[in-house]
Amino acid sequence: MKRFFSIFLAVGLILSAVIGVAGEQEKTTPQSPGLAEQSRIVQPAPSASASSKVNPVDTAWLLISTALVMLMTPGLALFYGGMVRTKNVLGTIMQSFMIIALISIQWILFGYSLSFGPSVGGIIGDLSWVGLNGVGLAPNPDYAGTVPHQAFMIFQGMFAVITPALLMGAIAERMKFKTFFICTLLWATLVYDPIAPQTQWAIGS
């Protein structure tokens, strides 16, 4: 347990550092225009009167929603832990918490860019937002024009975490930890990241 908490703390520090660096880059680098034209999904151009100012109420609600989605993964850990044999309870719980750390790092490094970055052939995003480069505190009108771009990124990241955690119930007690680690990373990169934006707009439409 001590090693687990040390890993979890280290991941938190890494995430904080990456977000802080991205915020500093946003202060010095203006966002590139024309992101709506580069999106994989054709969206109507925002009207001239559309405001890109951060709305504190929208931001607060988005962060609350983010926290609620985040708590679903530890909840799944307890749920799945109660479904397996006693000898596999700890391993099943550890798989859920491992997903939080693994997918959070993957999402920040390149997952978000693959999902919501400028399109490559209408299939997947490019790597222009790797490491949250260009993802700062200014709103992105293509996705959420009243909340910071980083808040939108974190909100979407929690869904990237919970999705493979839901799939974990199908392989409980059936897969080694190392194999599960690799399969989760590959599935998130090759399956979830390309279809995440289409799923979002389909639900919102």
Buried (B, 14 or more C-beta within 10 A) or exposed (E): EEEBEEEBEEBEEBBEEBBEEBBEBBEEEEBEEEBBEBBBEEEEEEEEEEEEEBBEEBBEEBBEEBEEBBEBBBEBBEEBBEEBEEEBBEBBBBBBBBBBBBBBBBBBBBBBBBBBBBBEEEEBBBBEBBBBBBBBBBBBBBBBBBBBBBBBBBBBBBBBBBBBBEBBEEEBEEBEEEEBBEBBBEBBBEEBBBEBBEEBEEEEE
